[in-house]
Amino acid sequence: MISKVSVWLAALLLATAGAASSGTLEDMVKDLQPLAGYVVLPVQDEYLIDLDAARGVVEGDLFSVVVPGEKITHPVTGKVLGTLDASKGILQVSQVKGGFSHTRAVSAKGDIRRGDAIRRYDGLRTQFRDYTGRAEGFYSALKSALPALDWQDFAAVQDQKPAPPTAAGSTAADLYIVAANDGITVRDQNYNVVRSYPPPAGMAAAPAAALPVAAAAPYHLEAPAKPAASPYGVQYDVSMPGFQTLGGLGFAAVMSDFVTTGGEHVMAATDGTVIKLFRAGDTLVPLGEVQPSHMPQVLALGWWQPADGNTYLAVSAWKDNGLSSLVYRYENRTLVPVGGVLPYALGSFDRDGDGSRELLLAQVFDREMFWGTVVRELQFKGGEFSPVAPGFKLPRRFTVIGSLMADLDGDRNPETVFTRDGLMYVYSGEKQRYRSPKMMGGSVSRIMFEEQPNARETKTHFAAFEVPPLAVDLDGDGSRELLSVASESSFMSAPGISANIGKSWLAVVKYRDGMFVKGTLGEELDVPLQGLALDQKRVLIVATQPGSVFGKGGDSQLLVFPLNR
């Protein structure tokens, strides 16, 4: 385990490294320090351990299964100085739950049993790969602060590392720490990203020299300029232009969604009680409103356009301590319910990339985790919905709301993107490709629920319904970037029904040189963003000023960000 001396040394290193770089080093030391626990129960091909998110555990973390060895005693005093422990396997966290986590064995030299001791990031063969040429000092500080890792020689690793920073190469290790100009990633033995961090100031790429010509517009889709470097990746907008206001909604929207149908760009928005419809053209024109029956608290909306040629609106709500949903057909600028009440949360997806969300997915409610692991595709035939197993794999932590499917790396296979607990995840099937730093998402559409609502004593949890990201080609290079809501809370660590969002902005995530890098678009706003869409060459954003914990008494504005000026 990490000693008091190591903690003191880490603090000293942080102080000497400078304020600009200390954040990344401090975060990495906290995230990678050894953490002791036990194997609780073998279950089929998995092992439950007694550690969870409250102890800082995340999906992908690695634990050594420890075999206590011979005691080391002082020859004079007889005091036990330690033990020569060995490892009989490595476990990797596959799912984090309340009070425990699921793990899978990625290597095993013996039987792993109930009661076996485990230690996170202890004794793992670790390579630090420097693709910046400026990270050796950071490596030395990290190595000194994390002595439990089995660090391989820095110079030897640099000589043998593969040219692209996204390949594992031929040299074996249990853990890879990769320093690139866009940030630092911690990767497992299969080179999947487990944790990611912004680059320290001394490692950030130097800004490109200014050209002796007039500055180009932030977006020029026909012939884009090369993006400027930034500490977090691509800084798509260096001039931070303001937004334009298209109109007010007349209430505080907790969620909204957009669709093009019948030659019009239509927006549906809800304050949790009423659903309003608008035409979003040069101005914002009200079309009508509907109050969903049997749905006291609407949480999310999503337009759906299946092969039957109709346009539908999937509405997810909270009712009687559980999730329920209704689907409405959009006709004659109003909503007509179809199919009856469904016991799911619903999300719609454009999996084939044609611009229409033809796929409707349903997710069951889990009283402990909220988002259940059972997801089904809904098919609508004969006026009824039928759930069927989807013909593709999804990650275990996937959520049907606040998610997207799109080809981001050009391989013609859609990646799965979702935001959960302040993090954005990108998966190819069940393989994690990217996990963002904190502060992604941020929504006032939230719910408080109890694990056992009829029990005398029960745990209370909170769940957020995030605005889905977009996949758009912002810089005209033929590849689509992710455009997502991001935010910073006034009280980052205080859970509750209110999101306490202090400021919001639009984050951009781009697949470049084999890696996902993060940037920003436009200026920060001091209100939550509860809707996001692309209409021709402009981004549409719903900015909400909540009046209470669920939006009552506030107001929302539809803002426009032109991509071509």
Secondary structure as UniProt FT lines:
FT   HELIX           4..17
FT   HELIX           19..32
FT   STRAND          36..43
FT   TURN            44..45
FT   STRAND          46..49
FT   HELIX           53..55
FT   TURN            59..60
FT   STRAND          62..67
FT   STRAND          71..73
FT   TURN            75..77
FT   STRAND          80..83
FT   STRAND          86..96
FT   STRAND          101..108
FT   TURN            114..115
FT   STRAND          117..120
FT   STRAND          125..130
FT   HELIX           136..145
FT   TURN            147..148
FT   STRAND          150..151
FT   HELIX           154..160
FT   TURN            165..166
FT   STRAND          175..180
FT   TURN            181..182
FT   STRAND          183..187
FT   TURN            189..190
FT   STRAND          193..197
FT   HELIX           201..203
FT   STRAND          228..230
FT   TURN            231..232
FT   STRAND          233..235
FT   STRAND          244..248
FT   STRAND          255..261
FT   TURN            262..263
FT   STRAND          264..270
FT   STRAND          275..280
FT   STRAND          284..290
FT   TURN            293..294
FT   STRAND          297..304
FT   TURN            307..308
FT   STRAND          312..319
FT   TURN            320..321
FT   STRAND          322..331
FT   TURN            332..333
FT   STRAND          334..342
FT   STRAND          345..349
FT   STRAND          359..366
FT   TURN            367..369
FT   STRAND          370..381
FT   TURN            382..383
FT   STRAND          384..388
FT   TURN            396..397
FT   STRAND          403..406
FT   STRAND          415..420
FT   TURN            421..422
FT   STRAND          423..428
FT   TURN            429..430
FT   STRAND          431..435
FT   STRAND          446..450
FT   TURN            453..454
FT   STRAND          460..464
FT   STRAND          470..472
FT   STRAND          481..489
FT   TURN            492..493
FT   STRAND          501..512
FT   TURN            513..514
FT   STRAND          515..525
FT   STRAND          529..535
FT   TURN            536..537
FT   STRAND          538..545
FT   TURN            549..550
FT   TURN            552..553
FT   STRAND          555..562
//
